[in-house]
Amino acid sequence: MHAISMLPCHRMGAIQVKNVPEDVHAAIRDRAADEGMSVGEYVLGVVRRDLALPTQRAWFADLASRDAAEGIDAARALSESRAEREESLASADSR
């Protein structure tokens, strides 16, 4: 038996995005280079960050299920919400 066949198998999927406009592709290449990453590594990070957040539909459903807010300091609530989002994004980046 070959040593390679004895290694644990970690299958990974592949995604191909076609018809990417050249300006978008160039921007992705530039961002990846700025971060010292390959295009694939950069795009995977973007996808992971997106998937760490709820979908817009789930977010709206959550909002609709909450009781109406009265006597709330909207600016403070928005600031706290933004801080939670930033923490969520930072957590997704560290995965």
N, C-alpha and C positions, 0 to 999 in steps of 0.2 A: 504494500500500500504506500502510496506517495505521501510525503509529509504534508504537502499542500492539501490533500484531500482530508487530512485529519484535523485541520484547523476549523474552528467553529464558523459556520456560514452566516454572515450578516448580509442578507439581501437588501439592496437599496433600489428604490424605484428611480425612474428617470422621467423628467418632464422636458418637453421641447416646446418652445413658444415660437410659432411662425409668424411671419408678416409683421415683425417689429420694425417700426419706422427707424430710419438711420439716426435721427436726432435722439430718439429715446435710447437706442443701443449705445450711442456715443456717451450719453449722460450716465448710463449704467456703468460702462467701462471706466469713465472718469471717476465716478464715486467709488467703485471697487478699488481702483488704483490709489485713490486718496486714503482709503482705509487699509491699504496693503493686502488686499484680498484678490482672489480670482473673481471673475464675473459670477461663476457658479456659487462660490462661497457667499458673495454679497447678496445675490438673489435669494439664496436659501435663508439668509438672515432676515431679509424683508418678508419672506413668506412666513417664517416662524413668528415674527413680531405680529403680523396680521392675524395669524391663527390663534395667538394668545388672547386676542380681544374678542368680545362677543360680536356676533353678526349684527347688522343694523336691525334686522327683524327681531332678534332676541333682545336687543337693547330697548327697542320700542315696546316690546311686550312687557319687559320688566318695568319700564316707566308707567305703562298703562295699569299695571297691577298695584301700584303704590297709591296710598291715600294722598289726597290733595294737600299741598303744603300751605300752611297759614302762619304768618308771623315769622317767616324765614328770611334771614339776611342772604339775599341772592348772590351778592358778590362773594361772601364768605363761602357759601355752598359751592359756587363755581370754582373758587380757589382750591377747596378741599377735593373736589372732583378731579380737577386737573392734576393735583398731587398724587391721587390714587392712580390715575392713568399713567403718569410718568413712572410710578413705582412698578406698575404692571408691565410697562414696556422695558424697563430696566431688568426686571425679572425674566422676561422673555429673551432678552439679549444674553443673559448669563447661562442659558440652557445649552 
